[in-house]
Amino acid sequence: MKSPQEIAITERFNSVFRQLHASVGHGMKARFCRDNGINCNQLNALLKRPETRTLPPYYIACLCRDYGVSTDWILLGVGEMTI
């Protein structure tokens, strides 16, 4: 069972990922996966069923690095979403 903190981190990741996907375009997810060596099927499963999947720290690192998402925001829920 996931801790409340893990659930909150996953929810923030999914929220910002969906926002980016909507604003950047549909190719964003494929590009994110390709550029970072991430299996798109695993990412899709995480986005569709976050309660049953574990968010790899590498996904967080890539999202923060590639799109300027604040690590404080995604991990701790404090500050602004973007840096």
C-alpha positions as CSV (number, residue, x, y, z in Angstrom):
1,M,0.0,0.0,0.0
2,K,1.3,3.4,-0.9
3,S,2.0,6.1,1.7
4,P,0.0,9.3,1.6
5,Q,3.2,11.1,0.6
6,E,3.8,8.7,-2.3
7,I,0.2,9.1,-3.5
8,A,0.5,12.9,-3.4
9,I,3.8,12.9,-5.4
10,T,2.2,10.6,-8.0
11,E,-0.9,12.9,-8.2
12,R,1.3,16.0,-8.7
13,F,3.4,14.2,-11.4
14,N,0.2,13.1,-13.2
15,S,-1.3,16.5,-12.9
16,V,1.6,18.4,-14.4
17,F,2.2,15.7,-17.0
18,R,-1.4,16.0,-18.2
19,Q,-1.1,19.9,-18.2
20,L,2.1,19.7,-20.3
21,H,0.6,17.2,-22.6
22,A,-2.4,19.4,-23.2
23,S,-0.4,22.6,-23.8
24,V,2.6,21.2,-25.7
25,G,0.7,18.7,-27.8
26,H,0.1,15.0,-28.3
27,G,3.6,14.3,-29.5
28,M,4.9,15.4,-26.1
29,K,4.4,12.0,-24.4
30,A,6.2,10.1,-27.1
31,R,9.0,12.6,-27.3
32,F,9.4,12.5,-23.5
33,C,9.6,8.7,-23.6
34,R,12.0,8.6,-26.5
35,D,14.3,11.3,-25.3
36,N,14.6,9.7,-21.9
37,G,14.6,6.0,-22.7
38,I,11.2,5.4,-21.0
39,N,8.8,2.7,-22.0
40,C,5.7,4.5,-23.2
41,N,3.5,1.6,-22.1
42,Q,4.8,1.8,-18.6
43,L,4.2,5.6,-18.5
44,N,0.7,5.2,-19.9
45,A,-0.1,2.6,-17.2
46,L,1.2,5.0,-14.5
47,L,-1.0,7.8,-15.9
48,K,-4.1,5.6,-16.2
49,R,-3.7,3.6,-12.9
50,P,-1.5,5.6,-10.5
51,E,-2.9,3.8,-7.5
52,T,-1.5,0.5,-8.8
53,R,1.8,1.7,-10.2
54,T,5.0,3.0,-8.6
55,L,6.4,6.3,-9.9
56,P,10.1,5.8,-10.7
57,P,12.3,8.7,-9.4
58,Y,13.9,8.8,-12.9
59,Y,10.5,9.9,-14.4
60,I,10.4,12.8,-11.9
61,A,14.0,13.8,-12.7
62,C,13.3,13.8,-16.4
63,L,10.1,15.8,-16.1
64,C,11.8,18.4,-13.9
65,R,14.9,18.7,-16.1
66,D,13.1,18.7,-19.4
67,Y,10.2,21.0,-18.6
68,G,11.4,23.2,-15.7
69,V,9.1,21.6,-13.1
70,S,10.2,22.5,-9.5
71,T,11.5,19.5,-7.6
72,D,10.3,21.1,-4.4
73,W,6.8,21.3,-5.8
74,I,6.6,17.8,-7.2
75,L,8.2,16.1,-4.2
76,L,7.0,18.3,-1.3
77,G,4.0,20.2,-2.7
78,V,5.6,23.6,-1.7
79,G,6.4,26.6,-3.9
80,E,5.5,27.2,-7.5
81,M,5.0,24.3,-10.0
82,T,7.6,25.7,-12.4
83,I,11.1,27.1,-11.7
